[in-house]
């Protein structure tokens, strides 16, 4: 059963923003993310980690190139994520240098798990599971 | 987290994004039970207040974009 999300309308424009869950330690946090096929990883603003008291700097540090050609540090963690009714583990990055306002839902661990359809004419995004052993809740 | 809870937050943002940007651009809000429950200047402040008040289920904490943020993303 695919999960259908509405695009988020703003001033008659549509943004592919969806609500997902991220589990940090024992707590699930709902988070807004911009679905971005141009991003390798899912990347959250470091201020979220700071807000919930998660020491993101302990993660695997990598550098990702952004639009202006510069590289930003990203700290990767294996965390539980929930998209619709599916829970699974994926690499989630945190960065204090993310130069846009939105958190990003990137490809690694996500785009290989779902068939994702951007149907802007109908204002919906559809996530259809490829059934790779995720937990249904 | 309950799937229906995620869906409710997602629907709420779809229905209220315009007014959030109008009223709270650049601020951090906590959405809980269909309304803006907490407004703050940072995620640290808002999550701290959530803990102090003991809101359940976990609210959706959302830094409200500014109008120009929608135009600048590639």
N, CA and C atoms of all chains as a GROMACS GRO file, in nm:
protein
  633
    1UNK      N    1   0.086  -0.120   0.000
    1UNK     CA    2   0.000   0.000   0.000
    1UNK      C    3   0.089   0.125   0.000
    2UNK      N    4   0.087   0.202  -0.105
    2UNK     CA    5   0.174   0.321  -0.108
    2UNK      C    6   0.129   0.426  -0.008
    3UNK      N    7   0.225   0.504   0.037
    3UNK     CA    8   0.195   0.618   0.124
    3UNK      C    9   0.189   0.743   0.038
    4UNK      N   10   0.082   0.817   0.054
    4UNK     CA   11   0.062   0.936  -0.028
    4UNK      C   12   0.077   1.060   0.061
    5UNK      N   13   0.163   1.150   0.019
    5UNK     CA   14   0.183   1.278   0.089
    5UNK      C   15   0.135   1.390  -0.002
    6UNK      N   16   0.075   1.491   0.056
    6UNK     CA   17   0.043   1.611  -0.021
    6UNK      C   18   0.165   1.701  -0.032
    7UNK      N   19   0.186   1.756  -0.149
    7UNK     CA   20   0.282   1.867  -0.158
    7UNK      C   21   0.236   1.976  -0.062
    8UNK      N   22   0.329   2.055  -0.013
    8UNK     CA   23   0.291   2.162   0.078
    8UNK      C   24   0.278   2.292  -0.002
    9UNK      N   25   0.156   2.344  -0.010
    9UNK     CA   26   0.135   2.464  -0.090
    9UNK      C   27   0.178   2.590  -0.016
   10UNK      N   28   0.248   2.674  -0.089
   10UNK     CA   29   0.286   2.803  -0.033
   10UNK      C   30   0.277   2.907  -0.144
   11UNK      N   31   0.190   3.006  -0.124
   11UNK     CA   32   0.170   3.113  -0.221
   11UNK      C   33   0.152   3.056  -0.363
   12UNK      N   34   0.069   2.956  -0.372
   12UNK     CA   35   0.033   2.891  -0.498
   12UNK      C   36   0.149   2.814  -0.562
   13UNK      N   37   0.260   2.799  -0.488
   13UNK     CA   38   0.366   2.710  -0.536
   13UNK      C   39   0.364   2.586  -0.448
   14UNK      N   40   0.421   2.478  -0.499
   14UNK     CA   41   0.416   2.352  -0.426
   14UNK      C   42   0.557   2.308  -0.387
   15UNK      N   43   0.572   2.263  -0.264
   15UNK     CA   44   0.702   2.216  -0.216
   15UNK      C   45   0.689   2.070  -0.172
   16UNK      N   46   0.784   1.985  -0.217
   16UNK     CA   47   0.777   1.842  -0.181
   16UNK      C   48   0.831   1.818  -0.040
   17UNK      N   49   0.758   1.867   0.057
   17UNK     CA   50   0.797   1.855   0.197
   17UNK      C   51   0.705   1.753   0.263
   18UNK      N   52   0.763   1.660   0.338
   18UNK     CA   53   0.682   1.556   0.404
   18UNK      C   54   0.726   1.543   0.550
   19UNK      N   55   0.640   1.482   0.629
   19UNK     CA   56   0.672   1.457   0.769
   19UNK      C   57   0.717   1.312   0.786
   20UNK      N   58   0.834   1.294   0.844
   20UNK     CA   59   0.885   1.159   0.874
   20UNK      C   60   0.916   1.152   1.023
   21UNK      N   61   0.947   1.031   1.069
   21UNK     CA   62   0.990   1.013   1.208
   21UNK      C   63   1.136   0.972   1.213
   22UNK      N   64   1.208   1.024   1.310
   22UNK     CA   65   1.347   0.985   1.335
   22UNK      C   66   1.356   0.943   1.481
   23UNK      N   67   1.416   0.825   1.504
   23UNK     CA   68   1.430   0.778   1.642
   23UNK      C   69   1.571   0.807   1.692
   24UNK      N   70   1.579   0.883   1.799
   24UNK     CA   71   1.707   0.913   1.862
   24UNK      C   72   1.699   0.864   2.006
   25UNK      N   73   1.790   0.772   2.036
   25UNK     CA   74   1.784   0.702   2.163
   25UNK      C   75   1.645   0.638   2.175
   26UNK      N   76   1.566   0.668   2.274
   26UNK     CA   77   1.440   0.596   2.288
   26UNK      C   78   1.320   0.673   2.235
   27UNK      N   79   1.344   0.787   2.175
   27UNK     CA   80   1.232   0.877   2.142
   27UNK      C   81   1.219   0.897   1.991
   28UNK      N   82   1.095   0.891   1.945
   28UNK     CA   83   1.066   0.924   1.806
   28UNK      C   84   1.034   1.073   1.794
   29UNK      N   85   1.096   1.137   1.695
   29UNK     CA   86   1.072   1.279   1.670
   29UNK      C   87   1.015   1.297   1.530
   30UNK      N   88   0.901   1.363   1.518
   30UNK     CA   89   0.853   1.398   1.384
   30UNK      C   90   0.936   1.514   1.329
   31UNK      N   91   0.973   1.503   1.202
   31UNK     CA   92   1.062   1.602   1.140
   31UNK      C   93   1.010   1.632   1.000
   32UNK      N   94   1.016   1.757   0.960
   32UNK     CA   95   0.982   1.796   0.823
   32UNK      C   96   1.106   1.788   0.735
   33UNK      N   97   1.092   1.725   0.620
   33UNK     CA   98   1.206   1.713   0.528
   33UNK      C   99   1.160   1.745   0.385
   34UNK      N  100   1.251   1.800   0.310
   34UNK     CA  101   1.229   1.831   0.168
   34UNK      C  102   1.283   1.713   0.088
   35UNK      N  103   1.199   1.650   0.010
   35UNK     CA  104   1.240   1.531  -0.066
   35UNK      C  105   1.330   1.577  -0.181
   36UNK      N  106   1.455   1.532  -0.179
   36UNK     CA  107   1.556   1.589  -0.268
   36UNK      C  108   1.639   1.478  -0.332
   37UNK      N  109   1.606   1.445  -0.457
   37UNK     CA  110   1.681   1.340  -0.526
   37UNK      C  111   1.823   1.383  -0.558
   38UNK      N  112   1.854   1.511  -0.543
   38UNK     CA  113   1.989   1.560  -0.568
   38UNK      C  114   2.082   1.545  -0.450
   39UNK      N  115   2.029   1.502  -0.337
   39UNK     CA  116   2.113   1.486  -0.218
   39UNK      C  117   2.144   1.338  -0.196
   40UNK      N  118   2.271   1.307  -0.177
   40UNK     CA  119   2.308   1.167  -0.153
   40UNK      C  120   2.247   1.120  -0.021
   41UNK      N  121   2.261   1.199   0.081
   41UNK     CA  122   2.217   1.159   0.215
   41UNK      C  123   2.098   1.241   0.262
   42UNK      N  124   2.028   1.184   0.358
   42UNK     CA  125   1.932   1.262   0.435
   42UNK      C  126   2.012   1.348   0.533
   43UNK      N  127   1.989   1.476   0.529
   43UNK     CA  128   2.070   1.568   0.611
   43UNK      C  129   1.977   1.659   0.691
   44UNK      N  130   1.997   1.659   0.820
   44UNK     CA  131   1.919   1.744   0.910
   44UNK      C  132   2.006   1.855   0.963
   45UNK      N  133   1.944   1.966   0.994
   45UNK     CA  134   2.018   2.076   1.056
   45UNK      C  135   2.069   2.032   1.193
   46UNK      N  136   2.192   2.068   1.221
   46UNK     CA  137   2.254   2.030   1.350
   46UNK      C  138   2.177   2.088   1.468
   47UNK      N  139   2.107   2.200   1.446
   47UNK     CA  140   2.034   2.261   1.558
   47UNK      C  141   1.923   2.169   1.609
   48UNK      N  142   1.875   2.076   1.525
   48UNK     CA  143   1.776   1.978   1.572
   48UNK      C  144   1.844   1.883   1.672
   49UNK      N  145   1.963   1.833   1.634
   49UNK     CA  146   2.037   1.746   1.726
   49UNK      C  147   2.066   1.819   1.856
   50UNK      N  148   2.106   1.944   1.845
   50UNK     CA  149   2.134   2.022   1.967
   50UNK      C  150   2.009   2.037   2.051
   51UNK      N  151   1.896   2.056   1.984
   51UNK     CA  152   1.770   2.074   2.057
   51UNK      C  153   1.729   1.952   2.136
   52UNK      N  154   1.754   1.833   2.080
   52UNK     CA  155   1.710   1.711   2.149
   52UNK      C  156   1.823   1.649   2.231
   53UNK      N  157   1.937   1.716   2.233
   53UNK     CA  158   2.047   1.668   2.318
   53UNK      C  159   2.122   1.551   2.260
   54UNK      N  160   2.131   1.543   2.129
   54UNK     CA  161   2.201   1.434   2.062
   54UNK      C  162   2.339   1.482   2.017
   55UNK      N  163   2.442   1.410   2.058
   55UNK     CA  164   2.579   1.450   2.026
   55UNK      C  165   2.614   1.405   1.884
   56UNK      N  166   2.572   1.484   1.788
   56UNK     CA  167   2.588   1.445   1.646
   56UNK      C  168   2.733   1.442   1.602
   57UNK      N  169   2.820   1.513   1.675
   57UNK     CA  170   2.962   1.520   1.634
   57UNK      C  171   3.034   1.386   1.650
   58UNK      N  172   2.971   1.289   1.716
   58UNK     CA  173   3.032   1.155   1.730
   58UNK      C  174   3.014   1.072   1.604
   59UNK      N  175   2.939   1.121   1.507
   59UNK     CA  176   2.914   1.044   1.386
   59UNK      C  177   3.033   1.041   1.292
   60UNK      N  178   3.017   0.963   1.186
   60UNK     CA  179   3.122   0.952   1.082
   60UNK      C  180   3.124   1.082   1.003
   61UNK      N  181   3.236   1.152   1.008
   61UNK     CA  182   3.243   1.281   0.939
   61UNK      C  183   3.276   1.261   0.791
   62UNK      N  184   3.199   1.328   0.709
   62UNK     CA  185   3.228   1.328   0.566
   62UNK      C  186   3.206   1.470   0.516
   63UNK      N  187   3.249   1.496   0.394
   63UNK     CA  188   3.231   1.630   0.337
   63UNK      C  189   3.151   1.617   0.208
   64UNK      N  190   3.050   1.698   0.195
   64UNK     CA  191   2.964   1.694   0.076
   64UNK      C  192   2.971   1.827   0.003
   65UNK      N  193   2.976   1.818  -0.129
   65UNK     CA  194   2.984   1.939  -0.210
   65UNK      C  195   2.843   1.998  -0.229
   66UNK      N  196   2.834   2.128  -0.214
   66UNK     CA  197   2.704   2.195  -0.230
   66UNK      C  198   2.708   2.286  -0.352
   67UNK      N  199   2.598   2.357  -0.374
   67UNK     CA  200   2.575   2.428  -0.499
   67UNK      C  201   2.680   2.527  -0.540
   68UNK      N  202   2.746   2.590  -0.444
   68UNK     CA  203   2.846   2.690  -0.480
   68UNK      C  204   2.986   2.630  -0.498
   69UNK      N  205   2.993   2.496  -0.492
   69UNK     CA  206   3.121   2.428  -0.513
   69UNK      C  207   3.199   2.402  -0.386
   70UNK      N  208   3.156   2.459  -0.277
   70UNK     CA  209   3.227   2.437  -0.150
   70UNK      C  210   3.183   2.304  -0.087
   71UNK      N  211   3.257   2.262   0.015
   71UNK     CA  212   3.227   2.138   0.084
   71UNK      C  213   3.181   2.168   0.227
   72UNK      N  214   3.080   2.097   0.271
   72UNK     CA  215   3.031   2.116   0.408
   72UNK      C  216   3.052   1.987   0.487
   73UNK      N  217   3.084   1.999   0.616
   73UNK     CA  218   3.097   1.878   0.698
   73UNK      C  219   2.959   1.823   0.734
   74UNK      N  220   2.949   1.691   0.724
   74UNK     CA  221   2.825   1.622   0.762
   74UNK      C  222   2.864   1.504   0.851
   75UNK      N  223   2.792   1.485   0.959
   75UNK     CA  224   2.821   1.378   1.054
   75UNK      C  225   2.711   1.273   1.042
   76UNK      N  226   2.751   1.153   0.997
   76UNK     CA  227   2.654   1.049   0.964
   76UNK      C  228   2.630   0.953   1.080
   77UNK      N  229   2.506   0.919   1.100
   77UNK     CA  230   2.466   0.822   1.203
   77UNK      C  231   2.368   0.723   1.142
   78UNK      N  232   2.374   0.599   1.190
   78UNK     CA  233   2.272   0.500   1.154
   78UNK      C  234   2.156   0.516   1.251
   79UNK      N  235   2.044   0.563   1.202
   79UNK     CA  236   1.929   0.587   1.289
   79UNK      C  237   1.804   0.522   1.230
   80UNK      N  238   1.711   0.494   1.319
   80UNK     CA  239   1.580   0.446   1.276
   80UNK      C  240   1.501   0.561   1.215
   81UNK      N  241   1.435   0.530   1.106
   81UNK     CA  242   1.357   0.632   1.037
   81UNK      C  243   1.221   0.572   1.006
   82UNK      N  244   1.119   0.653   1.002
   82UNK     CA  245   0.985   0.606   0.968
   82UNK      C  246   0.929   0.692   0.857
   83UNK      N  247   0.891   0.627   0.748
   83UNK     CA  248   0.825   0.694   0.636
   83UNK      C  249   0.690   0.626   0.618
   84UNK      N  250   0.584   0.698   0.640
   84UNK     CA  251   0.452   0.634   0.641
   84UNK      C  252   0.448   0.531   0.753
   85UNK      N  253   0.415   0.407   0.717
   85UNK     CA  254   0.407   0.301   0.818
   85UNK      C  255   0.534   0.216   0.823
   86UNK      N  256   0.636   0.253   0.748
   86UNK     CA  257   0.757   0.170   0.741
   86UNK      C  258   0.869   0.225   0.827
   87UNK      N  259   0.928   0.136   0.904
   87UNK     CA  260   1.043   0.172   0.985
   87UNK      C  261   1.164   0.092   0.940
   88UNK      N  262   1.276   0.158   0.933
   88UNK     CA  263   1.399   0.092   0.891
   88UNK      C  264   1.515   0.180   0.936
   89UNK      N  265   1.636   0.128   0.916
   89UNK     CA  266   1.755   0.202   0.954
   89UNK      C  267   1.817   0.265   0.830
   90UNK      N  268   1.859   0.389   0.845
   90UNK     CA  269   1.923   0.458   0.732
   90UNK      C  270   2.031   0.552   0.786
   91UNK      N  271   2.120   0.590   0.697
   91UNK     CA  272   2.222   0.687   0.734
   91UNK      C  273   2.159   0.827   0.734
   92UNK      N  274   2.170   0.891   0.848
   92UNK     CA  275   2.117   1.027   0.862
   92UNK      C  276   2.234   1.118   0.897
   93UNK      N  277   2.250   1.224   0.821
   93UNK     CA  278   2.357   1.319   0.847
   93UNK      C  279   2.307   1.442   0.920
   94UNK      N  280   2.396   1.501   0.997
   94UNK     CA  281   2.367   1.629   1.061
   94UNK      C  282   2.476   1.728   1.019
   95UNK      N  283   2.435   1.848   0.992
   95UNK     CA  284   2.534   1.949   0.955
   95UNK      C  285   2.494   2.086   1.007
   96UNK      N  286   2.591   2.157   1.055
   96UNK     CA  287   2.566   2.295   1.099
   96UNK      C  288   2.586   2.393   0.983
   97UNK      N  289   2.624   2.339   0.866
   97UNK     CA  290   2.653   2.425   0.751
   97UNK      C  291   2.553   2.408   0.636
   98UNK      N  292   2.444   2.340   0.663
   98UNK     CA  293   2.343   2.323   0.559
   98UNK      C  294   2.290   2.461   0.521
   99UNK      N  295   2.317   2.502   0.398
   99UNK     CA  296   2.294   2.642   0.362
   99UNK      C  297   2.153   2.675   0.317
  100UNK      N  298   2.060   2.583   0.335
  100UNK     CA  299   1.921   2.609   0.299
  100UNK      C  300   1.835   2.591   0.424
  101UNK      N  301   1.712   2.637   0.413
  101UNK     CA  302   1.626   2.637   0.533
  101UNK      C  303   1.574   2.498   0.568
  102UNK      N  304   1.575   2.408   0.471
  102UNK     CA  305   1.505   2.280   0.489
  102UNK      C  306   1.600   2.166   0.522
  103UNK      N  307   1.549   2.070   0.600
  103UNK     CA  308   1.615   1.941   0.610
  103UNK      C  309   1.592   1.868   0.478
  104UNK      N  310   1.683   1.778   0.443
  104UNK     CA  311   1.673   1.710   0.314
  104UNK      C  312   1.654   1.560   0.332
  105UNK      N  313   1.560   1.503   0.258
  105UNK     CA  314   1.547   1.358   0.252
  105UNK      C  315   1.617   1.312   0.124
  106UNK      N  316   1.734   1.252   0.140
  106UNK     CA  317   1.818   1.216   0.027
  106UNK      C  318   1.804   1.070  -0.014
  107UNK      N  319   1.893   1.028  -0.104
  107UNK     CA  320   1.875   0.899  -0.171
  107UNK      C  321   1.918   0.778  -0.088
  108UNK      N  322   2.032   0.789  -0.019
  108UNK     CA  323   2.090   0.672   0.048
  108UNK      C  324   1.993   0.610   0.149
  109UNK      N  325   1.958   0.485   0.126
  109UNK     CA  326   1.870   0.414   0.217
  109UNK      C  327   1.723   0.447   0.199
  110UNK      N  328   1.691   0.540   0.111
  110UNK     CA  329   1.552   0.583   0.090
  110UNK      C  330   1.507   0.553  -0.053
  111UNK      N  331   1.583   0.605  -0.148
  111UNK     CA  332   1.540   0.592  -0.287
  111UNK      C  333   1.558   0.450  -0.340
  112UNK      N  334   1.640   0.370  -0.269
  112UNK     CA  335   1.651   0.229  -0.308
  112UNK      C  336   1.546   0.144  -0.238
  113UNK      N  337   1.471   0.202  -0.149
  113UNK     CA  338   1.371   0.130  -0.071
  113UNK      C  339   1.228   0.158  -0.120
  114UNK      N  340   1.213   0.273  -0.182
  114UNK     CA  341   1.080   0.312  -0.229
  114UNK      C  342   1.085   0.351  -0.377
  115UNK      N  343   0.976   0.324  -0.443
  115UNK     CA  344   0.953   0.386  -0.573
  115UNK      C  345   0.880   0.516  -0.542
  116UNK      N  346   0.944   0.629  -0.575
  116UNK     CA  347   0.891   0.759  -0.535
  116UNK      C  348   0.840   0.832  -0.659
  117UNK      N  349   0.716   0.871  -0.653
  117UNK     CA  350   0.654   0.940  -0.767
  117UNK      C  351   0.620   1.084  -0.728
  118UNK      N  352   0.675   1.179  -0.801
  118UNK     CA  353   0.643   1.320  -0.781
  118UNK      C  354   0.534   1.357  -0.883
  119UNK      N  355   0.412   1.366  -0.837
  119UNK     CA  356   0.303   1.397  -0.930
  119UNK      C  357   0.250   1.536  -0.898
  120UNK      N  358   0.326   1.634  -0.944
  120UNK     CA  359   0.298   1.772  -0.905
  120UNK      C  360   0.162   1.820  -0.960
  121UNK      N  361   0.124   1.765  -1.075
  121UNK     CA  362  -0.005   1.807  -1.133
  121UNK      C  363  -0.122   1.773  -1.041
  122UNK      N  364  -0.105   1.670  -0.960
  122UNK     CA  365  -0.211   1.633  -0.864
  122UNK      C  366  -0.174   1.674  -0.721
  123UNK      N  367  -0.056   1.734  -0.705
  123UNK     CA  368  -0.016   1.782  -0.574
  123UNK      C  369   0.017   1.673  -0.475
  124UNK      N  370   0.064   1.558  -0.525
  124UNK     CA  371   0.095   1.448  -0.433
  124UNK      C  372   0.230   1.384  -0.466
  125UNK      N  373   0.292   1.330  -0.361
  125UNK     CA  374   0.410   1.244  -0.374
  125UNK      C  375   0.369   1.107  -0.323
  126UNK      N  376   0.410   1.005  -0.395
  126UNK     CA  377   0.374   0.869  -0.355
  126UNK      C  378   0.500   0.789  -0.326
  127UNK      N  379   0.503   0.727  -0.210
  127UNK     CA  380   0.613   0.638  -0.172
  127UNK      C  381   0.560   0.495  -0.175
  128UNK      N  382   0.611   0.416  -0.267
  128UNK     CA  383   0.568   0.277  -0.276
  128UNK      C  384   0.685   0.187  -0.238
  129UNK      N  385   0.662   0.100  -0.141
  129UNK     CA  386   0.769   0.019  -0.087
  129UNK      C  387   0.820  -0.084  -0.187
  130UNK      N  388   0.953  -0.102  -0.186
  130UNK     CA  389   1.013  -0.209  -0.264
  130UNK      C  390   1.030  -0.334  -0.179
  131UNK      N  391   0.978  -0.331  -0.055
  131UNK     CA  392   0.975  -0.446   0.037
  131UNK      C  393   1.113  -0.502   0.063
  132UNK      N  394   1.199  -0.421   0.121
  132UNK     CA  395   1.335  -0.464   0.153
  132UNK      C  396   1.351  -0.491   0.303
  133UNK      N  397   1.255  -0.554   0.361
  133UNK     CA  398   1.269  -0.597   0.499
  133UNK      C  399   1.247  -0.492   0.603
  134UNK      N  400   1.164  -0.394   0.574
  134UNK     CA  401   1.134  -0.294   0.674
  134UNK      C  402   1.023  -0.344   0.766
  135UNK      N  403   1.010  -0.278   0.878
  135UNK     CA  404   0.907  -0.313   0.976
  135UNK      C  405   0.784  -0.228   0.948
  136UNK      N  406   0.668  -0.293   0.940
  136UNK     CA  407   0.543  -0.219   0.922
  136UNK      C  408   0.482  -0.189   1.058
  137UNK      N  409   0.440  -0.066   1.081
  137UNK     CA  410   0.378  -0.032   1.209
  137UNK      C  411   0.238   0.024   1.186
  138UNK      N  412   0.680   0.568   1.625
  138UNK     CA  413   0.579   0.672   1.635
  138UNK      C  414   0.457   0.626   1.559
  139UNK      N  415   0.341   0.663   1.606
  139UNK     CA  416   0.218   0.620   1.541
  139UNK      C  417   0.210   0.678   1.400
  140UNK      N  418   0.178   0.590   1.305
  140UNK     CA  419   0.167   0.635   1.166
  140UNK      C  420   0.062   0.745   1.152
  141UNK      N  421  -0.049   0.728   1.222
  141UNK     CA  422  -0.156   0.827   1.210
  141UNK      C  423  -0.111   0.963   1.264
  142UNK      N  424  -0.023   0.962   1.364
  142UNK     CA  425   0.028   1.088   1.418
  142UNK      C  426   0.113   1.161   1.314
  143UNK      N  427   0.200   1.085   1.247
  143UNK     CA  428   0.280   1.146   1.140
  143UNK      C  429   0.190   1.204   1.031
  144UNK      N  430   0.086   1.128   0.996
  144UNK     CA  431  -0.007   1.175   0.892
  144UNK      C  432  -0.078   1.302   0.935
  145UNK      N  433  -0.115   1.308   1.062
  145UNK     CA  434  -0.185   1.428   1.111
  145UNK      C  435  -0.094   1.551   1.104
  146UNK      N  436   0.031   1.534   1.144
  146UNK     CA  437   0.125   1.646   1.134
  146UNK      C  438   0.144   1.689   0.989
  147UNK      N  439   0.158   1.588   0.902
  147UNK     CA  440   0.180   1.618   0.760
  147UNK      C  441   0.061   1.695   0.702
  148UNK      N  442  -0.058   1.650   0.734
  148UNK     CA  443  -0.179   1.718   0.686
  148UNK      C  444  -0.190   1.859   0.745
  149UNK      N  445  -0.155   1.872   0.871
  149UNK     CA  446  -0.166   2.003   0.936
  149UNK      C  447  -0.073   2.104   0.869
  150UNK      N  448   0.049   2.061   0.839
  150UNK     CA  449   0.142   2.152   0.772
  150UNK      C  450   0.090   2.187   0.633
  151UNK      N  451   0.034   2.090   0.561
  151UNK     CA  452  -0.020   2.118   0.428
  151UNK      C  453  -0.132   2.221   0.436
  152UNK      N  454  -0.211   2.215   0.540
  152UNK     CA  455  -0.325   2.307   0.553
  152UNK      C  456  -0.286   2.445   0.607
  153UNK      N  457  -0.174   2.454   0.677
  153UNK     CA  458  -0.144   2.577   0.750
  153UNK      C  459  -0.010   2.643   0.716
  154UNK      N  460   0.060   2.591   0.615
  154UNK     CA  461   0.194   2.644   0.588
  154UNK      C  462   0.191   2.793   0.557
  155UNK      N  463   0.094   2.835   0.476
  155UNK     CA  464   0.086   2.977   0.441
  155UNK      C  465   0.075   3.066   0.564
  156UNK      N  466  -0.014   3.031   0.654
  156UNK     CA  467  -0.033   3.116   0.772
  156UNK      C  468   0.085   3.106   0.867
  157UNK      N  469   0.150   2.991   0.873
  157UNK     CA  470   0.271   2.980   0.956
  157UNK      C  471   0.378   3.078   0.907
  158UNK      N  472   0.398   3.080   0.774
  158UNK     CA  473   0.501   3.169   0.718
  158UNK      C  474   0.463   3.315   0.742
  159UNK      N  475   0.337   3.345   0.729
  159UNK     CA  476   0.291   3.482   0.752
  159UNK      C  477   0.316   3.526   0.897
  160UNK      N  478   0.289   3.436   0.990
  160UNK     CA  479   0.295   3.475   1.132
  160UNK      C  480   0.427   3.446   1.201
  161UNK      N  481   0.497   3.339   1.159
  161UNK     CA  482   0.610   3.292   1.240
  161UNK      C  483   0.738   3.270   1.160
  162UNK      N  484   0.752   3.332   1.046
  162UNK     CA  485   0.871   3.309   0.963
  162UNK      C  486   1.000   3.327   1.043
  163UNK      N  487   1.088   3.230   1.032
  163UNK     CA  488   1.217   3.237   1.101
  163UNK      C  489   1.213   3.189   1.245
  164UNK      N  490   1.094   3.165   1.299
  164UNK     CA  491   1.083   3.118   1.437
  164UNK      C  492   1.065   2.966   1.440
  165UNK      N  493   1.081   2.911   1.557
  165UNK     CA  494   1.064   2.767   1.575
  165UNK      C  495   0.933   2.745   1.649
  166UNK      N  496   0.847   2.661   1.591
  166UNK     CA  497   0.718   2.635   1.654
  166UNK      C  498   0.706   2.486   1.686
  167UNK      N  499   0.626   2.456   1.786
  167UNK     CA  500   0.591   2.317   1.818
  167UNK      C  501   0.443   2.301   1.791
  168UNK      N  502   0.411   2.209   1.701
  168UNK     CA  503   0.271   2.181   1.666
  168UNK      C  504   0.225   2.064   1.752
  169UNK      N  505   0.114   2.083   1.820
  169UNK     CA  506   0.063   1.978   1.909
  169UNK      C  507  -0.088   1.986   1.913
  170UNK      N  508  -0.152   1.873   1.888
  170UNK     CA  509  -0.298   1.862   1.891
  170UNK      C  510  -0.366   1.971   1.807
  171UNK      N  511  -0.313   1.989   1.686
  171UNK     CA  512  -0.378   2.075   1.589
  171UNK      C  513  -0.362   2.224   1.611
  172UNK      N  514  -0.260   2.262   1.686
  172UNK     CA  515  -0.238   2.406   1.704
  172UNK      C  516  -0.091   2.434   1.734
  173UNK      N  517  -0.053   2.560   1.722
  173UNK     CA  518   0.082   2.600   1.759
  173UNK      C  519   0.085   2.610   1.911
  174UNK      N  520   0.160   2.519   1.973
  174UNK     CA  521   0.159   2.511   2.120
  174UNK      C  522   0.273   2.591   2.182
  175UNK      N  523   0.386   2.599   2.112
  175UNK     CA  524   0.504   2.667   2.166
  175UNK      C  525   0.569   2.743   2.052
  176UNK      N  526   0.618   2.862   2.083
  176UNK     CA  527   0.692   2.943   1.985
  176UNK      C  528   0.823   2.983   2.051
  177UNK      N  529   0.932   2.967   1.978
  177UNK     CA  530   1.061   3.002   2.035
  177UNK      C  531   1.159   3.048   1.930
  178UNK      N  532   1.276   3.090   1.976
  178UNK     CA  533   1.377   3.137   1.884
  178UNK      C  534   1.473   3.029   1.839
  179UNK      N  535   1.474   2.916   1.910
  179UNK     CA  536   1.567   2.809   1.875
  179UNK      C  537   1.506   2.673   1.908
  180UNK      N  538   1.562   2.570   1.844
  180UNK     CA  539   1.518   2.434   1.872
  180UNK      C  540   1.547   2.396   2.017
  181UNK      N  541   1.659   2.442   2.070
  181UNK     CA  542   1.693   2.410   2.209
  181UNK      C  543   1.584   2.462   2.302
  182UNK      N  544   1.544   2.587   2.282
  182UNK     CA  545   1.440   2.647   2.368
  182UNK      C  546   1.309   2.570   2.358
  183UNK      N  547   1.271   2.536   2.236
  183UNK     CA  548   1.140   2.474   2.216
  183UNK      C  549   1.138   2.331   2.271
  184UNK      N  550   1.243   2.253   2.243
  184UNK     CA  551   1.246   2.116   2.296
  184UNK      C  552   1.255   2.118   2.450
  185UNK      N  553   1.324   2.216   2.504
  185UNK     CA  554   1.332   2.226   2.651
  185UNK      C  555   1.192   2.250   2.708
  186UNK      N  556   1.119   2.340   2.646
  186UNK     CA  557   0.984   2.370   2.696
  186UNK      C  558   0.891   2.249   2.680
  187UNK      N  559   0.908   2.176   2.572
  187UNK     CA  560   0.828   2.054   2.554
  187UNK      C  561   0.853   1.959   2.671
  188UNK      N  562   0.979   1.944   2.706
  188UNK     CA  563   1.012   1.857   2.819
  188UNK      C  564   0.956   1.907   2.950
  189UNK      N  565   0.963   2.038   2.969
  189UNK     CA  566   0.914   2.095   3.096
  189UNK      C  567   0.763   2.080   3.108
  190UNK      N  568   0.694   2.103   2.995
  190UNK     CA  569   0.547   2.094   2.998
  190UNK      C  570   0.502   1.948   2.995
  191UNK      N  571   0.586   1.862   2.936
  191UNK     CA  572   0.553   1.720   2.927
  191UNK      C  573   0.451   1.689   2.820
  192UNK      N  574   0.464   1.756   2.704
  192UNK     CA  575   0.368   1.733   2.596
  192UNK      C  576   0.383   1.592   2.538
  193UNK      N  577   0.274   1.523   2.523
  193UNK     CA  578   0.266   1.392   2.458
  193UNK      C  579   0.144   1.391   2.366
  194UNK      N  580   0.156   1.328   2.249
  194UNK     CA  581   0.278   1.272   2.190
  194UNK      C  582   0.376   1.383   2.152
  195UNK      N  583   0.494   1.342   2.112
  195UNK     CA  584   0.599   1.439   2.078
  195UNK      C  585   0.547   1.536   1.971
  196UNK      N  586   0.550   1.665   2.000
  196UNK     CA  587   0.506   1.764   1.899
  196UNK      C  588   0.598   1.765   1.776
  197UNK      N  589   0.546   1.820   1.671
  197UNK     CA  590   0.627   1.846   1.552
  197UNK      C  591   0.696   1.979   1.572
  198UNK      N  592   0.827   1.977   1.582
  198UNK     CA  593   0.903   2.101   1.597
  198UNK      C  594   0.951   2.142   1.459
  199UNK      N  595   0.920   2.263   1.422
  199UNK     CA  596   0.936   2.307   1.284
  199UNK      C  597   0.989   2.450   1.282
  200UNK      N  598   1.106   2.468   1.221
  200UNK     CA  599   1.156   2.606   1.200
  200UNK      C  600   1.085   2.660   1.077
  201UNK      N  601   1.004   2.759   1.093
  201UNK     CA  602   0.919   2.807   0.984
  201UNK      C  603   1.004   2.880   0.882
  202UNK      N  604   1.000   2.836   0.757
  202UNK     CA  605   1.080   2.904   0.654
  202UNK      C  606   1.033   3.047   0.631
  203UNK      N  607   1.122   3.127   0.577
  203UNK     CA  608   1.084   3.260   0.532
  203UNK      C  609   1.041   3.249   0.386
  204UNK      N  610   0.970   3.348   0.340
  204UNK     CA  611   0.918   3.343   0.203
  204UNK      C  612   1.031   3.320   0.102
  205UNK      N  613   1.142   3.386   0.124
  205UNK     CA  614   1.252   3.376   0.028
  205UNK      C  615   1.318   3.237   0.030
  206UNK      N  616   1.298   3.163   0.139
  206UNK     CA  617   1.356   3.028   0.145
  206UNK      C  618   1.295   2.937   0.039
  207UNK      N  619   1.169   2.960   0.006
  207UNK     CA  620   1.103   2.877  -0.095
  207UNK      C  621   1.152   2.909  -0.234
  208UNK      N  622   1.198   3.031  -0.252
  208UNK     CA  623   1.241   3.074  -0.386
  208UNK      C  624   1.387   3.042  -0.411
  209UNK      N  625   1.464   3.022  -0.302
  209UNK     CA  626   1.608   3.009  -0.319
  209UNK      C  627   1.653   2.865  -0.333
  210UNK      N  628   1.566   2.767  -0.297
  210UNK     CA  629   1.612   2.629  -0.308
  210UNK      C  630   1.614   2.587  -0.455
  211UNK      N  631   1.718   2.516  -0.492
  211UNK     CA  632   1.734   2.478  -0.634
  211UNK      C  633   1.631   2.372  -0.672
   0.00000   0.00000   0.00000
